Structures are given as structure tokens and as C-alpha cells.
């Protein structure tokens, strides 16, 4: 296999410049030891908006949002890069027109043979799109989790059912309250069944949350029926001295549903009885 | 109706009181006066307090509502609070505002059904 012939230094520098200019996702520039721009590239111009003659000689703090500059971020980044040899950062950067983009930045110390710092290389990547995509996924995941955590189902005209599964912590209870109250209002349902069959254990705080939810539902003009109270839960509640006498409770969801129908003055009768 | 004023409408023997979205202290203070006077004048059997526009409820407001309901009770009437927004209900419970054991209903229609049942068929 034939090796490429070594070329002249002139030619090599030109190829290097072509590489730097044609990189589409990376803006590669050089800074002097004080942080002033000493070399610019076409890719940097495309990403950040400045032409070479506008930016060469200026401090690289022009690329940072004013609040970051005020907080001393730019000086700190150069100091770290000078000491450690390399610094990587992700954050907001500014374009010439004042707009911002989310960037990954690597600053590399450039030392000559005798160990003097000649300047810094700075590689900037625009991650705005990736960040937006990540943000979207995070939001969707959050939504799915919230939905799964507290489903609220309308089981009958005027009755919503909230099957609670797993441990109820403060954050979930907050969601629970919001979703139950909103659904009660939206569906105009006077009865909400809160089923705790799937709640493994109950403590004072959880009970307090359930009592609060019941009180809030009542303020809307609806009633809560707490169902699915297993023997172990009933024992715990009494031992903890939690007073649920103000809340309608039933052992099973079926019994709760029957009570809810009663409250709505509805009756379920065998089909034959109707004839 | 401007954003701070209160309206009292009489339908048959029931007073429907609508509160503005952001009632200031003087509106809240006027609530009690106005409702009790109307109770006397119209010989009303019940008061429906419509809070569906209300976005914030403070302790003064809550206390006034609870007290007014009690006073209406002494005058022989019944008070039903209607249409409280979920966000308002959450704050009210979480900061522990006392609305007493006030009667509530989801909508004005449901409240009217209830009051009319109690007061018998209308002639």
C-alpha cells in the first residue's frame, strides 16, 4: 500500500484551515493566553455570527451571557484550562445578534516545547436541538409517570374512582389532590371513590394526606368514600389513633360503589325485577 | 360586573350571591352586610354563595364566609357554598383555613335542587 507523500508545511497548514472551516458542527477557534480571539473560522462565523475582522482581538467573553461574565465564569474557565490543560463545559452561549444557543465547549491549553502557554484552542458545538429533544423526552416521561401514578377514572355518571397503588409520599399526594379535584370539577361528579387496596402500608402522614384530600374534595361540593381498607390497615389506623370518623369508609370497592350509588339515589336491581 | 363587585340575585326564595374573582377586604366586609339585609328583606330560605370566579381566598375571607353562614343559620336560612375552584380548595385545606362545617355543592343547579327539596314544592 502506497503511503501518502509528505507535503510542504504550507500545504499542510492550508488543509488544516480547510478542515477547520468546513467542519459543520464544530466551531474551532484560537485564543491568546489572555483569552482574546486570535484565529477565527468559517464554521465559527456560521455558528456565532461574527466575521473574522469583527471578532479577532476581542475577548472570548463576548460569547458568554452577561450574567456569566459578571459571575467571573470566563476568567475561571481560562484559569482552570491553564492549570488542568483542558476544560469542558455545557451551557448557554451568545451569538452576535444576542440570541442564545446551548453549547458544549472544550477549551484546551496550547503549550510549546518549552512549556510556555501560547494560547488556547476552543471547540464549540451547538447542542440546542439535542437539548430540545432531551427536554421533550423528559417532559413526556414525566407526564406518563404522573398519569400512571394517579389515574382517575369515571366509573359512572357522577362517580370517579381513584385506585391508589404503592406508597403515598408527599409529592404523589399533591398530584393526587390536584387530579382528583380537577376531575371532580370537570366531570361534575358528587362522589369520589378513593381505593387504597394497593397501598401496602399507611402511616400518620399518609393518613393526614388522605384526610386533607377529603376535606378539599368536600369544599368543592363532593364527597369522598375511602375503600379497600384491609384488616391490617384498619389495625394500623386504630393503633396510630387516626380518626377517620368524618370520612365514609368501606372495606371493599364494591361496598363503596354501592354506597356511592345510594348517595346519588340510584339503585341497581336484577334485570328480572324490572319486568 | 366589575372585577371587585358583589352581586346578590333573588330567585324565588333563594338568594344567589356571586363573588368577584379578586375581592378586596371591603368587598368581603360588605358581603356579610349585604347578604344579611337581603335575607331579612326577602325572607329568603337559603343562600347560594357562588365562588366559581374566586381565585384567591385568604383567612379574612374564609372567616367571613363561615361567620356569615352561621348568621344566616340563626336567621333560619341555609347556606351552600358552590363552585370552589380546585386550586382554591387545595390552598384552603393546606393552610388550614377554617370554613367550619359549611355545606357545599358542585354547581348552582345542584345547590338549588337541594334547597328546593328542603323547602318543599313551589306554588
Interface residues (C-beta under 8 A of the other chain):
Chain A: X177 X178 X181 X182 X184 X185 X188 X189 X190 X212 X215 X216 X217 X218 X219 X220 X221 X222
Chain B: X80 X81 X82 X83 X84 X85 X86 X88 X89 X90 X92 X93 X94 X99 X104 X105 X106 X107 X110 X111
